[in-house]
Amino acid sequence: MTAKFQFFILISVLAIVSWWMSQLSVSEDVKASVVPAQSPDYFSKGYEKIEMDIEGKLKSKVTADELVHYSDTDIAELDNPVITMYKPDAPVWVIRSETGTVPAGGRDVFLNGKVFIDRAKAPGFNQIKIITSNLRVKPEQDYAETDDWADLIMPPDRTSGTGMKVTFSTPIHLELLANVRGRYE
């Protein structure tokens, strides 16, 4: 064998080994980039979502200190969510809790833990406060419900019961489902 031929074989072997090693490192990189389960794909500090009605008037607003979205479940978690529902010629409804969850699709909001619902007093409207927990809210339908205990306070009156359904649009419809008790002055 001539020196030129040996040099050509050596260069060919080195090229094949280099290509093979580069293929190994690519497959290791692919394995390392797999996203672990329950990993957030985006987040927002100071989250705000505004919904308008067909006439362009403010219908509802959802705010939170922080929103974290998980790609594997398409669920968003909220810290200190506040849902504000605007009504024409009526006081706004404000619903707040410590945490919340928005499942896939984003049409419902599940408020976890203690939930406070308020409507301020205004001419022709009584003040209403509702204290409950674990509330399912459908902002697009002006509707909320819970299976837990709920206290309805319209000063100086107070009514309590287990389970509640409420429609925030006029006329307001609020139904306590079981074990209803009241104190009226």
Secondary structure, 3 states (H helix, E strand, C coil): CCHHHHHHHHHHHHHHHHHHHHHHHHHHHHHHCCCCCCCEEEEEEEEEEEEECCCCCEEEEEEEEEEEEECCCCEEEEECCEEEEEECCEEEEEEEEEEEEECCCCCCEEEEEEEEEEECCECCECCEEEEEEEEEEEHHHCEEEEEEEEEEEECCEEEEEEEEEEECCCCCEEEEEEEEEEECC
